[in-house]
Amino acid sequence: MLSELYIKNYALIDYLHVQFDSGLTIITGETGAGKSVLLSGLGLVLGRRVDFSHINDITKKCIIEAVFNIDNFNLKSFFETNDLDFETHTILRREVLPSGKSRAYINDSPVNLSILSALGEQLIDVHSQQQTLELISDDFQFQVLDSLAKNYNSIQRYQQLLKLYKTTQKKLIELNNLKSKSQKDMDYNSFLLNELMEVNLHSIDMESLEMEYNSLNNVELIQSELSLAIQIISSEDLGVASNLLKLKQVFYKLTDISSAYQPFSDRIQSASIEISDIFSEIEFEQSKVDTNPSRLSQIDYILQRINNLFSKHNANSVQELIVIQSELESKVDSLASIESSIILTEKALRSLVKQLDDESIKIHEKRKSVVSKLVTKLETILSDLGMSSARFKISLNPSDSFLNNGKDYLEFLFNANKGGQFLPIKKAASGGELSRIMLAVKYIISKYQKLPTIMFDEIDTGLSGEIAHKMGDIMNQMSLSMQVFSITHLPQIAVKGKSHFKVFKKNAGKSTVISLKKLSKEERLVEIAQMLGGEQVSDSAIAHAQQLLN
């Protein structure tokens, strides 16, 4: 509930500090006394944009502060979500500086206007005649029906599922788009990957292949040269082996003469042994040399393919091709991963559709069960408010798609007169009728859910007599479970209040200022009498006022 309001330097309000009680609070005052200024200032602290023409003295700071008791409103999660300190007595403050800048605070923590407004909407409902237009909106009409149906928890679950459904649906669209976009690239990448895999890169040794290729490609030259080498070593007259033998014999003789020649003899002996080994190995190699056109052709084919791959992929080694192959494998695998994700996402979407359908059926059945109850309550209350012929027709029509609060289209029709036609409320009800319907609706909702403080701004316009009494009774009933303000010109409503404030203008030096005063019993009696009979209070007006107050 709103417990305190503080306004400084706003419009004609120089300074105002007022405390409010629970129950029904009445605010009265003559036309033009400044009630609209009071509401405008309250709207500013609830997050409305600043109209700088309303700042009284632009050289001074404008401050508006409202204190709310929020102990029973389950708002801790709001404070946690927005990283704010939770206090049972929460202070909303708005400051407008001479520079033109505006600042907002919740419990002394700076906040932006959207957060201030979001909290304000949960604390107080300022209901003007213009706001009665909410009544014609589908969202508000559903709120009324769902309050009676106690659908809050079901709708919360449904909306959580719907949020997940939309996220999953979006993900599926993105995956399919990615698959479509990647398909052409994937086909080409698969082709390149197959080319590389066919070669079996991990088994390729380029150095060995090239060496084998050169050997097979030059087999006749190799055989000829090896034969020549054998001949050079083994020729009887000029061969290396024959000449080394002669050389060994020379140094044998010299060694007998002097040991100084022994090293030469030893080295020649070693050379002779090495030449013998070389000769044996050359003979062995010659025995292995053989023409193999088939193997030569195979190696040539492999080398050509490898070199073509070097050129195609701008690579210089088999190892680089292996890295490229690995990258292509990842790209090709990613398409398989996308397809797997699509399958899983489609499965999740089907599950969510079923859960949403199940939850929407529960919501629909609960709504359906209270339609006649709501119609009866509305017609009964409106009959008391002078609309005895008012009739409602409420129907629920199924939707093929998931809507924000279920799968129902709501048709809320109204007929004000006997024999009249049922039409949408905005076409069938006048302004005064809309106000009474809205009061009836708010009264009904207040019985089923915890509502914030509500302030009715001249909702009684155009009413009088017994109907005004009934309207006051309804407001009084509402005030038993919530804080209610009523700005009114009707004494029949004013007498219902637990407390009574009067808005008035007074002269302060060279200027006029607005004040708000809580009336004592005697002052309230005079105010009611003036509302009944005018500025000049007669004994009969006092008596009438006393009768009404009693």
C-alpha positions in Angstrom: 0.0 0.0 0.0 1.0 3.6 -0.5 1.9 4.9 3.0 3.5 8.3 2.2 3.8 10.8 -0.6 6.3 13.6 -0.8 6.3 16.2 -3.5 8.6 19.3 -3.8 8.6 21.9 -6.6 6.2 20.2 -9.0 3.6 22.3 -10.9 1.7 24.3 -8.3 2.9 22.1 -5.4 5.6 23.9 -3.6 5.9 21.3 -0.8 3.6 18.4 0.1 4.1 15.5 2.6 1.2 13.3 3.3 0.6 9.9 5.0 -2.1 7.5 4.0 -3.9 4.6 5.7 -5.2 1.3 4.5 -8.8 0.9 3.4 -10.8 3.4 1.3 -9.3 6.9 1.1 -11.4 9.7 -0.4 -9.9 12.7 -2.2 -12.2 15.6 -3.0 -11.9 19.2 -4.1 -13.4 21.7 -6.4 -12.9 21.4 -10.1 -9.5 22.9 -10.9 -8.3 22.6 -7.3 -5.3 20.5 -8.5 -6.3 16.8 -8.2 -4.9 16.2 -11.7 -1.6 17.7 -10.6 -1.5 15.3 -7.7 -2.0 12.4 -10.0 0.5 13.7 -12.5 3.1 13.9 -9.8 2.4 10.4 -8.6 2.7 9.2 -12.2 6.1 10.7 -12.4 7.4 8.6 -9.5 5.8 5.6 -11.1 8.0 6.0 -14.2 6.2 8.4 -16.5 8.3 10.7 -18.7 9.0 14.2 -17.4 7.0 17.2 -18.8 9.3 20.0 -17.9 6.5 22.6 -18.2 5.3 21.1 -14.9 8.4 22.1 -13.0 7.5 25.1 -10.9 10.9 26.7 -10.4 13.4 25.5 -13.0 16.3 26.8 -10.9 15.5 24.3 -8.1 15.4 20.5 -8.0 12.0 18.8 -8.3 11.6 15.8 -6.0 8.8 13.3 -5.8 9.0 10.4 -3.4 6.5 7.6 -2.6 6.8 5.0 0.2 5.0 1.7 -0.2 4.5 -1.1 2.2 5.1 -4.2 0.1 5.4 -6.9 2.7 2.6 -9.1 1.2 3.2 -8.7 -2.5 5.8 -11.4 -3.2 8.1 -9.0 -4.9 11.5 -10.3 -3.6 12.2 -12.0 -6.9 11.8 -8.7 -8.7 14.4 -7.1 -6.4 16.8 -10.0 -6.8 16.4 -10.0 -10.6 17.2 -6.3 -10.7 19.9 -6.5 -8.1 18.1 -4.2 -5.7 17.9 -4.2 -1.9 14.5 -5.5 -0.7 12.8 -3.5 2.0 9.2 -4.0 3.3 8.9 -0.3 3.2 10.2 0.5 -0.3 10.9 4.1 -1.4 10.5 5.1 -5.0 12.1 8.5 -5.7 12.3 10.7 -8.8 14.4 13.8 -9.1 14.5 16.4 -11.9 17.6 18.6 -11.8 17.8 22.2 -12.9 20.0 21.0 -15.8 17.0 19.1 -17.1 18.4 15.7 -16.3 16.1 13.2 -14.5 17.1 10.5 -12.0 15.2 7.6 -10.5 15.9 5.5 -7.4 14.5 2.5 -5.7 15.6 2.3 -2.0 18.4 4.8 -2.9 19.7 2.6 -5.7 19.8 4.4 -9.1 17.6 2.6 -11.7 16.4 3.3 -15.2 12.8 4.3 -15.9 11.8 0.9 -17.3 12.6 -0.8 -13.9 10.9 2.0 -12.0 7.8 1.7 -14.2 7.8 -2.1 -13.9 7.8 -2.0 -10.1 5.3 0.9 -10.1 2.8 -1.2 -12.1 2.9 -3.8 -9.4 2.3 -1.4 -6.6 -0.4 1.0 -7.7 -3.1 1.1 -10.5 -4.1 4.6 -11.2 -7.4 4.2 -12.9 -8.6 7.2 -15.0 -11.5 7.3 -17.4 -9.0 7.0 -20.2 -7.7 3.8 -18.6 -11.2 2.3 -18.9 -10.2 1.5 -22.5 -8.2 -1.4 -21.0 -11.5 -3.1 -20.7 -11.8 -3.6 -24.4 -8.4 -5.3 -24.8 -8.1 -9.0 -25.1 -5.3 -9.2 -22.6 -7.4 -7.6 -19.9 -10.5 -9.7 -20.6 -8.4 -12.8 -20.3 -7.0 -11.5 -17.0 -10.5 -11.2 -15.7 -11.5 -14.7 -16.8 -8.3 -16.3 -15.7 -8.5 -14.7 -12.2 -11.8 -16.6 -11.6 -10.4 -19.7 -13.2 -7.3 -19.6 -11.0 -5.2 -20.2 -14.1 -2.2 -18.2 -12.9 0.1 -21.3 -12.3 -1.1 -23.1 -15.4 -0.5 -20.0 -17.6 3.0 -19.6 -16.0 3.9 -23.1 -16.9 2.4 -22.7 -20.4 4.3 -19.5 -21.0 7.6 -21.1 -19.9 6.9 -24.0 -22.3 6.0 -21.5 -25.0 9.2 -19.6 -24.6 11.2 -22.8 -24.8 9.1 -23.9 -27.8 9.8 -20.6 -29.7 13.5 -20.9 -28.9 13.6 -24.5 -30.1 11.6 -23.6 -33.2 14.1 -20.8 -34.0 17.0 -23.2 -33.5 15.5 -25.7 -35.9 15.0 -23.0 -38.5 18.6 -21.9 -38.1 19.9 -25.6 -38.4 17.9 -26.2 -41.5 19.1 -22.9 -43.0 22.7 -23.9 -42.1 22.2 -27.4 -43.6 20.8 -25.9 -46.9 23.6 -23.3 -47.1 26.3 -25.9 -46.3 25.0 -28.7 -48.6 26.7 -27.4 -51.8 30.0 -26.8 -49.9 29.7 -30.2 -48.3 29.3 -32.0 -51.6 32.5 -30.4 -52.9 34.3 -31.0 -49.7 33.2 -34.7 -49.8 34.6 -35.0 -53.3 38.0 -33.5 -52.2 38.1 -35.7 -49.1 37.4 -38.9 -51.2 40.3 -37.9 -53.5 42.7 -37.7 -50.6 41.5 -40.8 -48.9 41.8 -42.9 -52.1 45.5 -42.2 -52.1 46.0 -43.4 -48.5 48.3 -40.5 -47.6 49.4 -42.1 -44.3 51.1 -45.0 -46.2 52.9 -42.7 -48.7 56.7 -42.2 -48.4 57.6 -39.8 -51.3 61.3 -40.3 -50.9 61.1 -44.1 -51.2 58.7 -43.9 -54.1 60.8 -41.4 -56.0 63.9 -43.5 -55.5 62.1 -46.7 -56.6 60.7 -44.9 -59.6 64.2 -43.6 -60.7 65.6 -47.2 -60.3 62.9 -48.8 -62.4 63.0 -46.0 -65.0 66.8 -46.4 -65.5 67.2 -50.2 -65.2 69.3 -50.6 -68.4 71.7 -47.9 -67.5 72.1 -49.3 -64.0 72.8 -52.8 -65.3 75.3 -51.4 -67.8 77.1 -49.3 -65.2 77.2 -52.1 -62.6 78.7 -54.5 -65.3 81.3 -51.9 -66.0 82.1 -51.6 -62.3 82.5 -55.4 -62.0 84.7 -55.4 -65.0 86.9 -52.6 -63.6 87.4 -54.5 -60.4 87.8 -58.0 -61.8 89.7 -57.6 -65.1 92.8 -59.9 -65.1 95.3 -57.4 -66.5 93.9 -54.0 -65.7 91.4 -54.7 -62.9 91.6 -53.0 -59.6 91.8 -56.3 -57.7 94.6 -57.6 -60.0 96.6 -54.3 -59.6 96.1 -54.3 -55.8 97.5 -57.8 -55.7 100.6 -56.6 -57.6 100.8 -53.6 -55.2 100.6 -55.9 -52.2 103.5 -58.0 -53.5 105.6 -54.9 -54.0 105.3 -53.8 -50.4 105.8 -57.3 -49.1 109.2 -57.1 -50.6 109.8 -53.6 -49.2 108.7 -54.6 -45.7 111.3 -57.4 -45.7 113.9 -54.7 -46.3 112.5 -52.1 -43.8 109.6 -52.0 -41.3 109.0 -48.4 -42.4 106.9 -49.8 -45.3 104.8 -52.0 -43.1 101.9 -49.3 -42.8 101.7 -49.1 -46.5 101.4 -52.9 -46.7 98.7 -52.9 -44.1 96.6 -50.2 -45.8 96.9 -51.9 -49.2 95.7 -55.1 -47.5 92.7 -53.3 -46.1 92.0 -51.7 -49.4 92.1 -55.1 -51.0 89.6 -56.5 -48.5 87.3 -53.5 -49.0 87.4 -53.9 -52.8 86.6 -57.5 -52.4 83.5 -56.6 -50.3 82.5 -53.9 -52.8 82.8 -56.4 -55.6 80.5 -58.9 -53.8 77.9 -56.2 -53.1 77.9 -54.9 -56.6 77.3 -58.4 -57.9 74.5 -58.8 -55.4 72.9 -55.5 -56.5 73.3 -56.5 -60.2 71.5 -59.8 -59.5 68.5 -57.8 -58.0 68.2 -55.4 -60.9 65.3 -56.4 -63.1 62.8 -54.7 -65.4 59.3 -54.4 -63.8 57.1 -52.3 -66.2 53.9 -52.9 -64.1 55.5 -51.6 -60.9 57.0 -48.6 -62.8 53.6 -47.8 -64.1 52.0 -48.1 -60.7 54.5 -45.8 -59.0 54.2 -43.3 -61.9 50.4 -43.2 -61.4 50.8 -42.7 -57.6 53.4 -39.9 -58.0 51.2 -38.1 -60.6 48.2 -38.2 -58.3 50.2 -36.9 -55.4 51.7 -34.1 -57.5 48.3 -33.2 -58.8 47.0 -33.0 -55.2 50.0 -30.8 -54.3 49.0 -28.4 -57.1 45.2 -28.5 -56.3 45.7 -27.8 -52.6 48.7 -25.6 -52.9 50.7 -28.0 -50.7 54.4 -28.9 -50.7 54.4 -32.2 -48.8 52.3 -35.2 -47.9 52.2 -34.0 -44.3 50.5 -30.8 -45.5 47.9 -32.9 -47.5 47.2 -35.0 -44.3 46.4 -31.8 -42.4 44.1 -30.7 -45.2 42.4 -34.1 -45.2 41.8 -33.8 -41.5 40.2 -30.3 -42.0 38.0 -31.7 -44.7 36.9 -34.6 -42.5 35.9 -32.0 -39.8 33.8 -30.1 -42.4 32.1 -33.1 -43.7 31.5 -34.4 -40.2 29.9 -31.1 -39.3 27.1 -31.7 -41.8 26.4 -35.0 -40.2 26.5 -33.3 -36.8 23.9 -30.7 -38.1 21.7 -33.5 -39.4 21.9 -35.2 -36.0 21.1 -31.9 -34.2 18.1 -31.4 -36.5 16.8 -34.9 -35.6 17.2 -34.2 -31.9 15.7 -30.7 -32.2 12.6 -32.0 -34.1 12.1 -34.6 -31.4 12.3 -31.9 -28.7 9.9 -29.7 -30.6 7.3 -32.6 -30.9 7.6 -33.1 -27.1 7.0 -29.4 -26.4 4.0 -29.3 -28.8 2.4 -32.1 -26.8 3.1 -30.5 -23.5 1.8 -27.1 -24.7 -1.4 -28.8 -26.0 -1.9 -30.6 -22.7 -1.4 -27.4 -20.7 -3.6 -25.3 -23.0 -6.4 -27.9 -22.7 -6.2 -27.5 -18.9 -6.3 -23.7 -19.2 -9.3 -23.9 -21.6 -11.3 -26.3 -19.3 -10.8 -24.0 -16.3 -11.8 -21.0 -18.3 -14.9 -22.8 -19.7 -16.0 -23.8 -16.1 -16.2 -20.2 -14.9 -17.6 -18.4 -17.9 -21.2 -18.6 -16.7 -20.1 -17.6 -13.1 -18.4 -14.5 -14.4 -21.4 -13.5 -16.5 -23.7 -13.9 -13.5 -21.4 -11.8 -11.2 -21.0 -9.0 -13.8 -24.7 -8.8 -14.5 -25.6 -8.8 -10.8 -23.2 -6.0 -9.9 -24.2 -3.9 -12.9 -27.8 -4.3 -12.0 -27.0 -2.8 -8.6 -25.3 0.0 -10.5 -28.4 0.9 -12.5 -27.7 -1.3 -15.5 -30.5 -3.9 -14.9 -30.7 -4.8 -18.6 -27.0 -5.3 -19.1 -26.1 -8.8 -20.5 -22.8 -10.4 -21.3 -22.0 -13.2 -23.7 -18.5 -14.7 -23.3 -17.3 -17.5 -25.7 -14.0 -19.3 -26.1 -13.0 -20.3 -29.7 -10.1 -22.6 -30.4 -7.0 -21.5 -32.1 -4.8 -23.6 -34.3 -1.7 -21.8 -33.1 -0.1 -21.3 -29.7 -1.1 -17.9 -28.4 0.6 -16.0 -25.5 -1.8 -17.5 -22.8 -3.1 -20.7 -24.4 -5.0 -21.7 -27.5 -8.2 -19.7 -27.0 -9.7 -16.7 -28.8 -11.9 -14.8 -26.4 -15.1 -13.1 -27.5 -16.4 -10.8 -24.9 -19.8 -9.3 -26.1 -22.1 -6.9 -24.3 -25.7 -5.8 -24.7 -26.8 -2.8 -22.6 -30.5 -2.8 -23.4 -33.3 -5.4 -23.7 -33.8 -6.5 -27.3 -30.5 -5.0 -28.3 -27.7 -6.7 -30.2 -24.7 -8.3 -28.6 -21.6 -6.4 -29.7 -18.0 -6.0 -28.6 -17.8 -3.8 -25.5 -16.2 -0.9 -27.2 -19.1 -0.7 -29.6 -21.9 -1.5 -27.2 -21.0 0.6 -24.1 -21.0 4.3 -23.4 -18.2 6.0 -21.4 -20.3 5.9 -18.2 -21.2 2.3 -18.8 -17.6 1.4 -19.4 -16.6 3.0 -16.0 -19.3 0.9 -14.2 -18.3 -2.3 -16.0 -14.6 -1.6 -15.1 -15.5 -1.1 -11.5 -17.5 -4.4 -11.5 -14.5 -6.2 -13.1 -12.0 -4.8 -10.6 -14.3 -5.7 -7.7 -14.5 -9.3 -9.0 -10.8 -9.7 -9.6 -10.0 -8.3 -6.1 -11.8 -11.4 -4.7 -9.5 -13.8 -6.4 -6.1 -12.2 -6.5 -3.9 -9.8 -4.6 -4.2 -6.5 -6.4 -2.0 -3.4 -5.9 -3.3 -0.2 -4.5 -6.0 1.2 -6.9 -6.8 4.8 -7.4 -10.1 5.6 -9.1 -10.0 9.0 -10.7 -13.6 10.2 -11.0 -14.9 6.8 -12.1 -18.3 8.0 -10.9 -18.7 10.7 -13.5 -22.3 11.0 -14.6 -23.7 9.0 -11.6 -25.8 10.1 -8.7 -28.3 9.0 -6.0 -28.7 5.3 -5.1 -26.3 4.2 -7.9 -23.6 6.3 -6.5 -24.3 4.7 -3.1 -23.9 1.3 -4.6 -20.6 2.3 -6.3 -19.3 3.5 -3.0 -20.3 0.3 -1.3 -18.4 -1.7 -3.9 -15.3 0.4 -3.4 -15.7 0.0 0.3 -15.9 -3.8 -0.1 -12.8 -3.8 -2.2 -10.9 -1.8 0.5 -11.4 -4.6 3.0 -8.6 -6.6 1.1 -6.7 -3.8 -0.6 -5.9 -0.1 -0.4 -8.4 2.0 -2.5 -8.3 5.7 -3.4 -11.3 7.4 -4.9 -11.1 10.9 -6.3 -14.8 11.9 -6.4 -17.3 14.8 -6.6 -20.1 12.7 -5.2 -21.0 12.9 -1.5 -22.6 9.4 -1.6 -19.2 8.0 -2.4 -17.2 10.4 -0.2 -19.0 9.3 3.0 -17.8 5.7 2.5 -14.2 6.5 3.1 -12.1 5.4 6.1 -10.2 8.7 5.7 -10.9 11.8 3.7 -8.4 14.3 2.1 -9.2 17.6 0.4 -7.2 19.2 -2.4 -7.3 23.0 -2.5 -5.5 26.0 -3.8 -4.3 28.8 -1.6 -2.4 32.0 -2.1 1.2 32.1 -0.9 2.7 35.6 -1.4 2.5 36.4 -5.1 1.8 32.8 -6.2 -0.8 30.1 -5.8 0.0 26.7 -4.4 -1.8 23.4 -4.1 -2.2 21.6 -0.7 -3.7 18.3 0.4 -5.2 18.2 3.8 -6.6 15.3 5.9 -10.0 16.3 7.2 -11.1 15.9 10.8 -14.6 14.7 11.6 -15.9 18.2 11.8 -14.1 19.3 8.6 -15.3 16.2 6.8 -18.9 17.0 7.8 -18.6 20.5 6.4 -17.0 19.2 3.2 -19.8 16.6 2.6 -22.4 19.4 3.3 -20.7 21.7 0.7 -20.7 18.8 -1.8 -24.4 18.5 -1.2 -25.5 22.1 -1.1 -22.7 24.4 -2.3 -20.3 26.8 -0.7 -22.9 28.3 1.7 -23.5 25.5 4.2 -27.1 25.3 5.4 -28.4 23.5 8.5 -30.3 21.1 6.2 -27.1 20.3 4.3 -25.3 19.6 7.5 -28.1 17.4 8.7 -28.1 15.6 5.3 -24.3 15.2 5.5 -24.6 13.8 9.0 -27.2 11.4 7.9 -25.0 10.1 5.1 -22.0 9.8 7.3 -24.1 7.8 9.8 
